[in-house]
């Protein structure tokens, strides 16, 4: 299908039809997952924010491949209820990690490293329900 431009007055010149796309030279991977059923919210958030984040950032290849950004977000029960009350469809996960890499090869190099498997996968067993619920990934 060919894109047909509509008549639109742009308030932001960088977004006008003839402007170059604001291309960010990165790949952003978003990982959605649930907490283990027997892990309460407080423990989940503390472990995820401190131990798991430290293991990611301390990995040697995190710095070698120059990961551009690492972000953690968790969704509390209160936020889930607010989403439902607003009539929006809930993405039923407890957390989302995002990693920004310069290219796919950097991500592969980091995620297939022995250090990644040795440190992060055993830690995930402590708080993530990835074996039952899986981890959903969005990349773009």
Buried (B, 14 or more C-beta within 10 A) or exposed (E): EEEEEEEEEEEEEEEEEEEEEEEEEBBBBBBBBBBBEEBEBEBBBEBBEEEBBEBBEEBEBBEEBEBBEEEBBBBEEEEBEEBEEEEEEEEEBBBBBBBBBBEEEBBEBBBEBEBBEEBBEEBBEBBBBBEEBEBEEEEE
